[in-house]
Amino acid sequence: MKVIEILSNSEKSWEDATRKAVKQASKSVKNIKSAFVQSQSVVVNDDEVSEFRVNLKVTFEVK
């Protein structure tokens, strides 16, 4: 097993940012087994949340 770190963002939610990260990673990394959200943050503009960000640890099997 190997682990990589991925950063992702979304204007919708942390869940959407996580899904986008896994989908993008799966284009170049095969056999993804799990994703661990290491941290979450938001960007605030004009007193409103404008962006959700996640830092993921993605585990995949090396064959």
C-alpha angles and dihedrals in degrees: 000000000000131000128212130184119233132185120206140169140199138182089218111050148317089263091056091049089052093049091048091051094051092045092050093045091051089064091070105015120062130200097031107185105177147351125215119199102224096180143355130205140164136218114227123205123177092351092304131106105248102170139022117210132193134187110208136191107211119197121203137172120247113212 
